[in-house]
Amino acid sequence: MSESKPPGGDATPVTKSPIKGVVWQSLPLPAVLIQPDGRMEDINPAAESFLNTSAKSMRGQLAFEKLAIDAPLEEAFERVKKNQAALFIHDVDVGTGDRPPVQCNIQIAPLSDESDVMLLLISPRDIADRLGRAMNVKSAARSAIGMAEMLAHEIKNPLAGIAGAAQLLSMGLNAQDRELTDLIVAETRRIVALLEQVEQFGNLRPPERKAVNIHDLLDRARRSALVGFAANMLIVEDYDPSLPPTFADGDQLLQVFLNLLKNAAEAAGPKGGVIRLHTFYEHSLRLRRKDGPGNALPLQVEIIDDGPGLPAEIAEQIFEPFVSGRENGTGLGLALVSKIISDHDGWIAVDSVPGRTVFKISLPVAPKDAKETENT
């Protein structure tokens, strides 16, 4: 039997890679194994998505006929092979021929001492920057929330005294002057209510996590929204019915969905609009934290609206406490959403342009032995 040959030249024997398996499948960045003759031995699922093709169709193809990388790669591969050490190249344009180039960081590394196969890792800058920014925002949010909780506790007592004094003063005043004391009382009560919202961050109990069906929670949130704050909205469901359960506190996750739906409805205003609830599975997404190993977050929930979008000047800080795009907004709702998702070992991000705002939540799959919640 004759050996089949890939297009463009002789077939190169495919060696068995030592990194195949769970690690290879779960790498969050596009990865390509390149044989000594420049042909692709394999690409991982993230690279399949990046290249918009399948690993099967890429095996045996010349790597740099499919990847256009603006860097002196021949020299780089020679250095890696000679030194048997990884090489990093930052801020290079990587194109696929089917779309404009994307600015990336790339890493070239020898697969092992015994093999001439090279590993090419591609890190699109937008993914790396968004992940880093999300982690920094969450860290800053925790610090700000702790400070705000302490201040809230200390400020509420003197405010109560101010309100009480104003009420006593009003007893001896005429109707016109009482308007001023009534204003003092009303404003102090408004501030106290705001401070109580701040305190709930610190009082939020740790999540009681069980296996929960994301679609059940989304349906409860949708039905509640349609009879209340989103009565003027059309909410469209676009679900992946095969999505497995996530590991979450159902009540807290429901609070997240309701908050995001309310934001979308308020952004649309009285004219109404369309909200799309989209779920799907993305096996390549993995988030690595500073305080522990990376964890897979394959369950994706997107809440998409056709409203005016977030103001550009606050879009990157929208999950920080007291940052709001609405007049008289407290800026606490999305900070609470971010805290709940972080407590569930998940990730939340937002992409917003006029006419399309997408809040994307990434969550883990429930362990097989996790106790399931009862359907409600």
N, C-alpha and C positions, 0 to 999 in steps of 0.2 A: 504494500500500500504506500503510495507517495504521500509525502508530508505536505499539508496545505501551507500556502504562503500568504502572508498579508499583502495588501496592495502596496506596490512600490518597491518590493525587494524580497530578499530571502527571509524565511521565517526564522525568528530567534527563539530558542527554547525558553519556555516560561518556567521560572524557578518558583518554588513554593516560598512565599513570603512569611517570615517569622512574626510579622505584626498583623497578619490577617485575623479576622475574628471580631470579637466584641469591640476591642480598642479601635480597629480600623473602621468599623461601622459607625462608631460613636464620635469619631473625631469631628469637632464642629467646624473645622476649616477645610477648604478644598485641598486634597492631597493626591499627588501623582507619583507612581513608581516608574522610574525611567531606566531602561536597560542601557548597557554600554553603547549600543548602536543608535541610541536616541529614540527608540520606540517605547511606547507606553506599555508597561506590564499590567498595570491596573490603576483605576481611580476609585476613590471612596465615594459614598453617597453625597457628601457635601460638594465634591467636585462634579458629580453628575448634575447636581442642581446648578452649579456655577457655569458649567459648559452647556447646559441644556441638552444633554445627551446621555446615553447609557454606557456603563462600564464595558459591556459586551462589545459595543460598536467601536470603542476606543482601543481595545487591546490590540497591540501590534501596529498601531498607527504611529507615524512620526510625531513626537510630542509637539515640536515647534512648527508643524504645519497646522496644528489645531490651536496652539497657544502663541499669541504674539506678545512677547515680553520685551519691553524697552530697556534692556540691560545687556552687558557683555557676558552672556551665559556660557559661551565656550570656555572663556578664561576662568569663570567662576567654577565650572564643573571640574576643570583641570586642577584648580587649587584644592577643592574639596577632596578629590581623589588622591592627590599627592599628600596632603596633610592629614587625611582621615579625620577631619573636624568640620563641624557645621559652619556655614557661611550665611550671614544675614545681609540682605539688600533692601534698603528702605525706600519708600516713595517712588515706585516704578509703575508705569502704566502696563496693565495686563488686558489684552483684548482676546476675543474668541473668533473674530470674523463675522459673528452674527449680531454684535452690538458694539457700541462705543467702548473704548478702553476704560478700565476702572483702576483708580490709584490703589496700589496694594503694597504691603511689605511681603517679601518672599524669603524663604529659608531653604537652603540646599544642604542636605546631610547624607553621609554614607549610611546605607541601611544596616550594614554590619561589617566587621573586619574581614569576613570570609567572602563577601559578595561585592561585585562591582555595580550593583543596582543602587541608584540614587533616589532619595526621597525629596520631592519638591512640595513644600507647603506654601500655600497662597493665603495671605491674610488681607482681605479687602478692608481698606481703611475705615469705611463707614461702619462695618460690623465691630471692629476693634474699638473705634472711638465711641460708638454708642454703648457698648458693654462697659467700657471704663467710665463713661459719664454716668451711666445708671448706677454703678457701684458707688461712685463718689457722691452722687445725689442722696443715695440711701444712707450713707455714713453721715453726711451733713444733716440730713433730716433727723436722724436719731439724736444728734447733739442738740439741734435746735429745739426738738420736742422736749427733751429733758430740761433744758433751760426754761422753756415756756411753761412747762408744768410747775416748776418751782416758783416762777414769778406769778403764775395764776393763783396759786395757793396764798401767796403773800399779799397780793393786791386785793383779793376778794374781801378780806376783813375791813380794810379802811373804806372800801367802796360801800359796804353795808352801813358803816358809820356816816358817810356822806349822805346817803339816801335817807337814813333815819333823821339826820339833822335837818335836811331840807323839808321833810314832812312835818317836823315840829315847827319850823319857821312858818310854814304855810298856814298854820292855824290862826296866826295873828295878822295875816295880810289880806289886802283887798283882792278882788277877783283878777285884776290886771297883773298884780305882782305875783299872784299864785301861779300864773302861766309860766313864770320863770322857774319857780321851785318845782312845778310839775315837769318842766323840761329836764331839770337836774335829776329828778327821780327816774324819769323814763330813760335818760341816757346812761345812768349808772346801772339800771337793770339790763340794758342792752349790752353793756360791757361785761357784766357778770355772766350773762348768757354766753357771750363769746369765750370768756375764760373757762366756763364749764365745758365747752367743746374742746378746748385745749387739754383740759384735765382728762378727757376720755382717752387720749392717746396713752397716757400712763396707766390708766385703769383697764385698758383692753386686755382681757385675759389671754393667756397663751391658747392657741388653737387646739381644740379637741379633735384631732384628725382621724377620719375614717374614710373608707372607700365611698366616694360619692359620684353620682352620675352628673356630669357637667350639664347635659341637656335638660335634666330635670330642674336644675337650679336656674338655668337660663329661661326655661318656660315659666317658672314661678315669677321671675323678675319681669318677664315680658307681660304676663297677665296683670300683675300689679301695676306696672307702668301705664298700660293702656286704659285702665279705669281711673287713673290719677293724673300725674304730671305729664304723661305722654299721650293724652287722649287725642291730640291733634296730629299725632305722628303715625306713619305706616312702618311697622316693624316686620322685616322680612327675615325668615329663618333659612340659613344655608349651612346645614349640618353634615358632618361626616358621621353616618350612623354607626360605623364600626369603632368609634372612639372608645377606648377602655376607660374605666373609672379613674379619677384622680384621688390623691390622698390629701384631704382637706377638711376643715371645719365648715360644714355646710352653711351655717348661719352667717359666718364671716364672709364666705365667698359670695353668698347671696347679697350681702351688704355691698360688696365691691361691684357686682353687676348692676344693682339698683342705682348706685352712685354714678356709674358711667352712663347709664341710660338717662338719668336725670340731667346730667351735664349736656348730653346730646340734645335732649328735648329743649332745654333752656337756651342752648345756642341757636336752635332753629327759630325760636320765638313764636308768636301767635300764628304765623303763616304755616307752621308745621314743616314736615319734611320726611325723609326716609332714613330709617336706621336698619342696618343689616347686621345680623348676628351670624358670624362665620366661624366654624370650627374645622380643624384639620389636624393631621398628624405629621410632624416634621422630625424624623428620627435623628437628624444630624445635629440638632441644637443641644449644646451642653454648656453649662455655666460653671466656671471655676471661681470659687471664693477664696479670699485670703486666709480664712481660718479653717479650711478643710479641703477635701478633695472635690473635684468637679462632680456635678450631678446632672443627669440627663433631664431635659425639660421638653419632651416631645409633644405634649398636648397643647394645642394653640387655640386661643379664643380671641377673635377680633370683633370689636364693636365699632362699626363704621357709620359715620353720618355724613350728610351732604350739606352741612351748615357752613358758616363763614370761615371756619378754621381758627386756630389759635393765633393770637398776636405774635408776630415773629420775635419781638424783643423778650418774650417770656417763655417761648416754646421749650427751651432747653432746661428751664428751672421749674416747670409746671408741677413737678411732684414735691417741690420744697414747700414747707409750711409757710402760709401767709402770702403765697404767690397766686394771684387770681387774675383771670382774663375778664371777669365781669365786674361791673360797677357794684359796689357794696358787697362783693364776694369776700368771704373770710379767708379763702385759700387753704382751708383745712381738709376739704373733702378728698382731693386727690392725694394729699399727703397721707391721709388715713388709708386710702386705697393702696398706696405704695408700701406702707408699713405692713398691712395685712398680707399682701402678696410676698413681701420679703420674709415674713414670719412663716410662710408656707414653703420656703425655699424655692420660690418662683421668681419670675422676672416680668416687669411691665415696661413697655416703651410706647412712644407715641410718634406718629408721622402725621403732619398736618399741612395742608395747603388749602387755599380757598376752594370750597366745594367738596372737600374730602378730608376727613380726619379719622385716623385709625388708631384706636387704643388696642395694643396687642399684649395679651397675657400668656405667658408660657409656664406650664405647670408639670410636675412629675406624675408618672403613672403610680397608682396605688400598688403597694406590695401584694403579692398573691395571698398572703395570710391576713391582710387587713380586714377588719370587721366592716361589713357594709351597713350603711344607714338605711332606715326604712323609707320607702317612697312616701311622699306626702302629697 
